[in-house]
Amino acid sequence: MARTGRIAFGRMEAVSFGRPAAAAVVEEVERVAARRVFVMASGTLERETDEIDKLRQALGDRVAGTFSAMGAHTPRGDVIAAADAARVVDADLIVTFGGGSVTDGAKAVGLCLANDIQTPDAMDMLRTRAGPDGKPLPPAFKPSTVRQISVPTTLSAGEFSALSGVTDERSHKKELFTHPSIMPLAVVLDPTAARHTPEWLFLSTGIRAVDHCVEGVSSGEAHAFGDAQGLQGLSLLARGLPRVKADPDDIAARLDCQMGAWMSMGPLASGVPMGASHGIGYVLGAAFGIPHGHTSCIMLPAVMRWNKTVNAARQALVSGAMADVPGAASDDAGDKLDAFIAGLEMPRSLGAVDIGPEHFQSIAEQAMGTPWVPRNPRPIGGPEDVVKILELAA
């Protein structure tokens, strides 16, 4: 565990939980005196529920426009389309309502507006690259001035970070954009709104949040502040996700999951890097269209098993934070995670999502270029090591 460090607290001002989304959003909008609110919503929520209508009605004439066409994994083209629409109405605040792709999209929209970026290719100037030490090295650009309020309906928890993952359609690679100014101003956790989320999406993004907790606690750069949040978040998720699967109307369980997802970002937000599960997951999502939650379901147990030779004591903390998991072969963290994911009926192998060994070398080479693989707790010397992890997940 790291004995020295620096934790930089983000620019989020408030988290509201357990209240109806529309009312809580109005309070936050009034607090910042926004007058031209641009709503970015999940297309499914817009088409199939009344949640977005309730939000628009509550905001009244403060709604300047709505965008509900953000694709999965946040394609650059959709970011530009949303930025164009927000620019036309001179938006002074963005409210997102939906999953991680919408949340990340709004963060990138803020940067596009601030830097007058109007084409997908021009987004190259925003791209974060790895520095000499492997840490993300953002370029110099103007900070976002159009802030964001987020109402998440999944558990990926990107709303609690100053990171935005955007897919470059030219290369089918997901790239990281980061700046302190893109962290949402406020987050509203409404467990009743999350009832509209399909079961597979809610549960699998819950495993994405578990992945944040586990890789944060297991990191060679972990510290006590991140551990406190990661372990409590893991405990809440380990109890809450099975309850939601057993009873989708268990609102208390959904709120436990939302609170656990919030805490899952504690390690990352306080400077602890993620590892190979996240890095490989970036490639599986962008290149193969595998949902983020499913990438964690597939990769996390395998990464834990590969890492155990260097962080067994850290993994024991993970195992201890999870309640008794039915079907686990042992108290080994990798075994517990695999059994837990099986109990939620999520995919647990690359074969389950039709990715065969013929793709492993390409995946491994791309994963080496992600921000997280170079900071995995067990050093990854090259693509050949990533292939070994992929073989464990086959």
Stockholm file with secondary structure:
# STOCKHOLM 1.0

chainA/1-394         MARTGRIAFGRMEAVSFGRPAAAAVVEEVERVAARRVFVMASGTLERETDEIDKLRQALGDRVAGTFSAMGAHTPRGDVIAAADAARVVDADLIVTFGGGSVTDGAKAVGLCLANDIQTPDAMDMLRTRAGPDGKPLPPAFKPSTVRQISVPTTLSAGEFSALSGVTDERSHKKELFTHPSIMPLAVVLDPTAARHTPEWLFLSTGIRAVDHCVEGVSSGEAHAFGDAQGLQGLSLLARGLPRVKADPDDIAARLDCQMGAWMSMGPLASGVPMGASHGIGYVLGAAFGIPHGHTSCIMLPAVMRWNKTVNAARQALVSGAMADVPGAASDDAGDKLDAFIAGLEMPRSLGAVDIGPEHFQSIAEQAMGTPWVPRNPRPIGGPEDVVKILELAA
#=GR chainA/1-394 SS CCSSCCCCCCSCCEEEESSCHHHHHHHHHHHTTCCSEEEEECHHHHHHCSHHHHHHHHHGGGEEEEECCCCTTCBHHHHHHHHHHHHHTTCSEEEEEESHHHHHHHHHHHHHHHTTCCSTGGGGGGCCEECTTSSEECCCCCCCCSCEEEEESSSCCGGGSSEEEEEETTTTEEEEEECGGGSCSEEEECTTGGGGSCHHHHHHHHHHHHHHHHHHHHSTTCCHHHHHHHHHHHHHHHHHHHHHHHCTTCHHHHHHHHHHHHHHTHHHHTTCCCCHHHHHHHHHHHHHCCCHHHHHHHHHHHHHHHHHHHHHHHHHHHHHHSCCCTTCSSSCHHHHHHHHHHHTTCCCSSGGGTCCGGGHHHHHHHHTTSSSGGGCSSCCCSHHHHHHHHHHTC
#=GC SS_cons         CCSSCCCCCCSCCEEEESSCHHHHHHHHHHHTTCCSEEEEECHHHHHHCSHHHHHHHHHGGGEEEEECCCCTTCBHHHHHHHHHHHHHTTCSEEEEEESHHHHHHHHHHHHHHHTTCCSTGGGGGGCCEECTTSSEECCCCCCCCSCEEEEESSSCCGGGSSEEEEEETTTTEEEEEECGGGSCSEEEECTTGGGGSCHHHHHHHHHHHHHHHHHHHHSTTCCHHHHHHHHHHHHHHHHHHHHHHHCTTCHHHHHHHHHHHHHHTHHHHTTCCCCHHHHHHHHHHHHHCCCHHHHHHHHHHHHHHHHHHHHHHHHHHHHHHSCCCTTCSSSCHHHHHHHHHHHTTCCCSSGGGTCCGGGHHHHHHHHTTSSSGGGCSSCCCSHHHHHHHHHHTC
//
